Amino acid sequence: MKANVKVPFKTPVRMPNGLQWFENELFVMDQLTDDIYVLGDNGEVIRIINTETENGSGIAVGGGFIWTACNGTASARPPRPTDDHISKVRKINLVNGETVDSFNTPDGGGIHGLEWEDGNIWITAFNPKSLILIDGTSFEIIRKFSCDLNVLHGLALDGEGIWCSDRAEKLVVKFHKKTGEKMEELKLPTDGPDPHGLTIRDGQLWYSDADFPMAQGMRGYPEIGVISYQ
């Protein structure tokens, strides 16, 4: 299905790689600084949370914490003493940004998308390409299913389904959470954004285009917007 996008505000975040609406605030993972920008309805910056995230990608809020995807070695900023170049998920204090706990990716590879669900956390994986539900306490795998998208990125829960964006193909696909069956597929405009981050609010899908890493055909600017389709 063809989809369109609309941009409600100009993003104050230079590389918005991950998105999460939580209690009427939009949490944005900035890949440039690895800080979290918390935005209001009109894109105004409410606060900035400094984190120990490295090469930040996906973000989720749940269980009283922020969860960030550390996608290996940072390439958009200088090294920091806390960098360990390991692909992992950090569990972060909501107020001060300190790391409370973490777990490495099950396959040892990169990670982009995160989404919280009832005490557990969904993650994307690449070896092999799949969506994995992780226990939010023990960090053990609950279940997983294969996913044939090119570059798995943002995640957003929607009823019995979970949306996953493919930034390379400009696709957003909804899979059944238990069977992995493809339920819906949205194709963004050819000249539209690369959907890195993904979140849902009041039934509307929101995306972010981090404008990074630079590649041929990219538009040259970051964006946060809403996906519309019928």
C-alpha positions in Angstrom: 0.0 0.0 0.0 1.3 3.5 -0.9 1.7 5.9 2.0 2.3 9.6 2.4 4.1 11.6 5.1 3.5 14.9 6.8 5.9 16.9 8.9 4.3 18.6 11.9 7.5 20.4 13.0 11.2 20.9 12.1 13.2 18.5 14.3 15.7 20.1 16.7 17.6 16.8 16.8 20.4 16.5 14.2 20.3 12.6 13.9 17.0 11.3 15.2 17.5 7.6 14.9 15.0 6.3 17.5 11.5 7.4 18.6 9.2 6.7 21.4 6.0 8.5 22.5 5.5 8.1 26.2 3.0 10.0 28.4 2.6 12.8 25.7 6.3 13.3 25.4 8.4 12.2 22.4 11.7 10.6 23.4 14.2 10.9 20.5 17.6 9.0 20.3 20.1 11.4 18.8 22.8 9.3 17.0 25.1 12.4 16.8 25.4 13.0 20.5 23.9 9.8 21.9 21.8 12.0 24.1 18.0 11.6 24.4 15.9 14.7 23.5 12.5 14.8 25.0 10.1 16.8 22.8 6.7 18.3 23.2 3.8 18.2 20.8 5.2 21.1 18.7 8.8 19.8 18.7 10.0 22.0 21.5 12.8 20.6 23.6 11.5 19.9 27.1 14.8 18.4 28.4 17.9 16.5 27.3 19.1 13.3 29.0 22.8 12.5 28.7 23.5 8.8 28.4 26.3 6.3 28.0 24.8 5.0 24.8 27.2 4.3 22.0 26.0 4.7 18.3 22.5 5.0 19.6 19.7 3.7 17.4 16.4 2.5 18.8 14.7 3.6 22.0 11.9 2.4 24.2 10.4 3.5 27.5 8.9 0.9 29.9 9.1 -0.6 33.3 10.1 2.8 34.7 13.3 3.0 32.6 14.6 4.0 29.2 16.0 1.4 26.9 18.5 2.3 24.2 20.0 0.3 21.4 23.8 0.5 21.2 24.7 -0.4 17.6 28.4 -1.1 18.0 31.2 1.5 17.5 30.1 5.1 17.4 31.0 6.8 14.1 29.1 10.1 14.4 31.0 11.4 17.4 34.4 11.2 19.1 35.2 8.2 21.4 34.2 8.3 25.1 35.6 6.5 28.1 32.4 4.6 28.5 32.4 3.2 24.9 33.0 -0.5 24.7 32.0 -1.0 21.0 29.7 -3.9 21.9 26.2 -4.1 20.4 23.8 -4.2 23.4 20.7 -2.7 25.0 21.2 -0.3 27.9 18.6 0.0 30.7 18.8 3.7 31.7 17.5 5.8 34.6 14.6 8.0 33.4 15.8 11.0 35.2 19.6 11.2 35.2 20.5 8.9 32.2 22.7 6.6 34.2 23.0 3.0 33.0 21.3 0.6 35.5 21.8 -2.6 33.5 22.4 -3.9 30.0 22.4 -7.0 27.9 24.3 -7.9 24.8 22.4 -8.7 21.6 21.6 -12.4 21.4 23.4 -12.9 18.0 26.3 -10.6 18.8 25.4 -8.4 15.9 24.0 -5.0 15.3 20.7 -3.7 16.6 18.3 -0.9 15.6 14.7 -1.2 16.8 13.4 -1.5 20.3 9.8 -1.7 21.7 8.5 -2.4 25.2 5.6 -4.7 25.8 4.2 -5.7 29.2 7.5 -6.2 31.0 9.4 -7.5 27.9 11.2 -5.9 25.1 11.2 -6.5 21.3 14.5 -6.1 19.4 15.6 -6.4 15.9 18.4 -8.8 15.0 20.5 -9.4 11.8 22.2 -12.8 12.2 19.7 -14.1 11.1 17.3 -11.3 10.3 14.5 -11.6 12.9 12.4 -9.9 15.6 13.0 -11.2 19.1 11.0 -10.8 22.3 13.3 -10.6 25.3 12.3 -11.0 29.0 12.7 -7.6 30.5 14.1 -9.0 33.8 16.1 -12.1 32.9 17.0 -10.9 29.4 16.3 -14.4 28.1 14.7 -15.0 24.7 10.9 -15.6 24.9 10.2 -16.1 21.2 11.4 -14.9 17.8 10.4 -15.0 14.2 12.3 -14.5 11.0 11.9 -11.2 9.1 12.8 -10.8 5.4 13.3 -7.1 5.3 16.5 -5.6 4.0 17.6 -3.3 6.9 15.4 -3.8 10.0 15.0 -0.6 11.9 12.3 1.0 14.0 9.6 -1.0 15.9 6.0 0.0 17.0 3.4 -2.2 18.6 -0.1 -2.1 17.1 -2.7 -4.5 18.6 -1.8 -8.0 17.6 0.9 -6.7 15.3 4.2 -5.1 15.4 5.4 -2.6 12.7 9.0 -2.8 11.6 10.6 -0.2 9.3 13.1 -1.0 6.5 15.0 2.2 6.0 16.8 1.0 2.9 13.7 0.1 1.0 11.5 2.9 2.5 9.0 0.3 3.8 7.1 -0.1 7.0 5.7 -3.6 7.5 3.3 -5.0 10.1 3.9 -8.5 11.4 1.7 -10.7 13.6 3.5 -10.8 17.0 3.0 -14.5 17.5 3.1 -16.0 14.1 5.4 -13.6 12.2 2.8 -13.5 9.4 2.9 -10.3 7.3 -0.3 -8.3 7.9 0.3 -4.9 6.2 2.9 -3.2 4.1 3.3 0.5 3.6 5.6 2.0 0.9 6.8 5.5 1.5 7.4 7.9 -1.5 10.5 7.3 -3.5 11.7 10.8 -2.7 10.5 10.5 0.9 12.3 9.8 4.2 14.4 6.8 5.2 12.4 5.5 8.1 14.9 4.9 10.9 12.9 5.4 14.1 9.3 4.3 14.5 6.6 4.8 17.2 2.8 5.0 17.4 0.5 7.5 19.0 -3.3 7.5 18.9 -3.2 5.0 16.1 -0.8 7.1 14.0 2.6 6.0 13.0 5.5 8.4 13.5 8.9 8.0 11.8 12.3 9.7 12.0 14.9 10.0 9.3 18.4 10.3 10.9 20.1 11.4 7.7 23.0 9.2 8.6 25.2 7.4 7.5 25.6 9.4 4.3 24.8 7.5 1.1 23.9 8.3 -2.5 20.2 9.3 -2.9 19.8 10.7 0.7 18.0 14.0 1.0 20.6 15.6 3.2 18.5 16.6 6.2 16.9 14.9 9.3 13.1 14.7 9.7 10.4 13.6 12.2 7.0 13.1 10.8 3.7 11.2 10.6 2.8 8.4 8.1 -0.6 8.6 6.5 -2.3 5.8 4.6 -5.8 4.4 3.8 
